[in-house]
Amino acid sequence: MNGNVIQIEWLEIGIALLPMTLVIAILFIWSGRGWTAIYSIARMLIQLIVIGYFLVFIFNATDAWIICAVLAVMLLVASWISLGPVSEVRFRLYPSVLLALTLGGGLVLFTVTWGVLHLDPWYQPRYMVPLAGMIFANSMNTVSIAAERFESELSHDHSAEKSKRIAFHAGMIPVINSMFAVGLVALPGMMTGQILSGVSPLIAARYQIVVMAMLFAASGLSAAIYLQLVSRSVGSR
């Protein structure tokens, strides 16, 4: 297969953005909230352009502390965002979710980078940063759903143990659904990107299997650790 990636110029990017104007127009007509969409699109463009330049620097980094600092920022931000649905108790729950993401996501990241990819050096940024981003982002979403559901169940006078079980099941629904759908409903982003860049679909499928296993384990472990921590704190009150 041809390993050359088709280069996309700014003109082509502008063409790709054109269909979005139809959705924005519908938003203005139907709800009057088109400005929110315009703001989100502007944010998306700025953030992706900035992160593109930032990753060029990161991928050329030769110091382990730089990569560790990047991972730490990812964890701190992901932990904060994950508590958005329960923002009224965010400061109280933040240590628990930070510990959960660090332990759950960190264990899986270590397993994949050392046991599967055998990175040398261990902090090889071209692999470490994207994989950590996928792990922490998916774990963040699962913990976010679990945290909201746990607080909701407690508000309905359910015990901490029952609330924990219900919240864990709810948090895992999107992850399990993605396992059912992969390859049938959609090709995941990493697999699609590799195929577009010229990698054999069979090799891309192997990478995607590792990614799906990685995300399932990290999301489940992070949510379980978080729920165990907060349920114990509730029970000790």
C-alpha positions in Angstrom: 0.0 0.0 0.0 1.1 3.6 -0.6 2.5 5.0 2.5 2.1 8.6 1.3 -0.5 10.7 3.2 -2.6 13.0 1.1 -1.7 16.6 2.1 -4.7 18.8 3.0 -4.2 22.5 2.3 -6.1 25.4 4.0 -8.3 25.8 1.0 -9.5 22.1 1.3 -10.0 22.7 5.0 -12.3 25.6 4.1 -14.3 23.4 1.8 -14.6 20.8 4.6 -16.1 23.5 6.8 -18.7 24.6 4.3 -21.4 22.0 5.2 -21.2 23.2 8.8 -22.7 26.5 7.8 -25.9 24.6 7.0 -26.1 23.3 10.5 -25.3 26.7 11.9 -28.1 28.3 9.8 -30.6 25.6 11.1 -29.5 26.4 14.7 -30.2 30.1 14.2 -33.6 29.4 12.7 -34.8 26.7 15.0 -33.3 27.7 18.4 -31.4 31.0 18.0 -28.3 29.4 19.4 -26.1 29.5 16.3 -23.5 31.7 18.1 -22.7 28.8 20.5 -21.9 26.6 17.6 -19.8 29.3 15.9 -17.9 29.7 19.2 -17.3 26.0 19.5 -16.1 25.8 15.9 -13.7 28.7 16.5 -12.4 27.0 19.7 -12.0 23.7 17.9 -9.9 25.4 15.1 -7.7 27.4 17.5 -7.1 24.4 19.9 -6.2 22.0 17.1 -3.9 24.4 15.4 -2.1 25.2 18.7 -1.9 21.6 19.7 -0.4 20.7 16.3 2.5 23.1 16.9 2.8 22.0 20.5 3.0 18.3 19.6 5.8 19.0 17.1 7.8 20.3 20.1 6.7 17.4 22.4 7.5 14.7 19.8 11.0 16.0 19.5 11.5 16.1 23.3 14.4 14.0 24.7 13.9 14.7 28.4 11.6 12.4 30.4 10.5 15.2 32.7 8.8 17.0 29.9 6.7 13.9 29.1 5.9 13.4 32.8 4.8 17.0 33.0 2.5 16.6 30.0 1.0 13.5 31.6 0.5 15.3 34.9 -1.3 18.1 33.2 -3.5 15.6 31.3 -4.4 13.9 34.6 -5.1 17.2 36.5 -7.4 18.6 33.7 -9.2 15.3 33.1 -9.9 14.9 36.8 -11.4 18.4 37.0 -13.5 18.0 33.8 -14.8 14.6 34.9 -16.6 16.2 37.9 -18.5 18.7 35.8 -21.8 16.9 36.3 -21.3 17.1 40.1 -19.7 20.5 40.2 -21.3 21.4 43.5 -19.1 18.9 45.3 -16.2 19.1 42.8 -13.6 20.2 45.4 -14.5 17.4 47.8 -14.4 14.7 45.2 -11.4 15.9 43.2 -8.7 14.0 45.2 -10.7 10.7 44.7 -11.1 11.1 41.0 -7.4 12.2 40.6 -6.3 9.1 42.4 -8.6 6.9 40.4 -7.5 8.2 37.1 -3.8 8.0 38.1 -4.1 4.4 39.3 -6.5 3.0 36.7 -5.2 4.9 33.7 -1.6 4.7 34.8 -1.6 0.9 35.3 -3.1 0.4 31.8 -0.7 2.9 30.2 2.3 1.1 31.8 1.0 -2.3 30.6 0.6 -1.2 27.0 3.8 0.9 26.7 6.0 -1.6 28.4 4.4 -5.0 27.9 2.9 -4.5 24.4 4.9 -1.8 22.6 8.2 -2.3 24.5 9.1 1.4 24.2 12.7 2.4 24.3 13.1 4.9 25.9 9.9 4.3 28.0 8.8 7.9 27.5 8.9 7.9 23.7 6.5 10.8 23.2 5.2 9.8 19.8 3.5 6.8 21.4 3.2 7.8 25.1 1.4 11.1 24.7 -1.4 10.0 22.2 -2.0 6.7 24.2 -2.2 8.6 27.5 -4.6 11.1 25.9 -6.9 8.3 24.8 -6.7 6.5 28.1 -7.3 9.5 30.3 -10.0 11.0 28.1 -12.1 7.8 28.0 -11.5 7.1 31.7 -12.6 10.7 32.3 -15.9 10.2 30.5 -16.6 6.9 32.3 -15.9 8.4 35.7 -18.0 11.4 34.9 -21.0 9.3 34.1 -20.4 7.1 37.2 -19.9 10.1 39.5 -23.2 11.8 38.3 -25.1 8.5 38.7 -23.7 7.8 42.1 -24.7 11.2 43.5 -28.1 10.8 41.9 -28.7 7.4 43.4 -27.7 8.7 46.9 -30.2 11.6 46.5 -32.9 8.9 46.1 -31.9 7.4 49.5 -30.2 4.4 48.1 -27.4 2.9 50.1 -23.8 3.7 49.1 -23.2 0.0 48.1 -26.3 -0.1 45.8 -25.5 3.3 44.4 -21.9 2.1 43.6 -23.2 -0.9 41.6 -25.7 1.1 39.7 -23.3 3.9 38.9 -20.6 1.5 37.7 -23.0 -0.2 35.3 -24.1 3.1 34.0 -20.6 4.4 33.5 -19.6 1.3 31.5 -22.5 1.4 29.1 -20.8 3.6 26.5 -17.6 1.6 26.7 -19.4 -1.7 26.2 -21.5 -0.3 23.4 -18.4 0.8 21.6 -17.1 -2.8 21.9 -20.3 -4.1 20.2 -20.2 -1.5 17.5 -16.5 -1.5 16.5 -16.0 -2.8 13.0 -19.7 -3.1 12.4 -21.2 0.3 12.9 -18.0 2.4 12.6 -14.2 2.1 12.1 -12.6 3.7 15.2 -10.4 6.8 14.7 -7.1 5.2 15.3 -7.8 2.4 12.8 -9.1 4.8 10.2 -6.1 7.1 10.6 -3.7 4.2 10.1 -5.5 3.0 7.1 -5.5 6.5 5.5 -1.8 6.8 6.2 -1.2 3.6 4.2 -0.9 0.9 7.0 -2.3 -2.5 6.1 -5.9 -3.0 7.5 -4.7 -6.2 9.2 -2.0 -4.3 11.1 -4.4 -1.5 11.9 -6.9 -4.0 13.3 -4.3 -5.4 15.7 -3.5 -1.9 17.0 -7.2 -1.2 17.4 -7.7 -4.4 19.4 -5.0 -3.2 21.8 -6.6 0.2 22.0 -10.1 -1.2 22.7 -8.7 -3.5 25.4 -6.8 -0.6 26.8 -9.8 1.8 26.9 -12.1 -0.8 28.4 -9.7 -1.7 31.2 -8.7 1.9 32.0 -12.2 3.1 32.1 -13.5 0.3 34.2 -10.6 0.4 36.7 -10.7 4.1 37.1 -14.5 4.1 37.6 -14.3 1.2 40.1 -11.5 2.8 42.1 -13.3 6.1 42.2 -16.7 4.6 43.2 -15.0 2.4 45.9 -13.3 5.5 47.4 -16.4 7.7 47.4 -18.7 4.9 48.6 -16.4 4.2 51.6 -16.3 7.9 52.4 -20.1 8.0 52.4 -20.3 5.0 54.6 -17.9 6.4 57.1 -19.9 9.6 57.6 
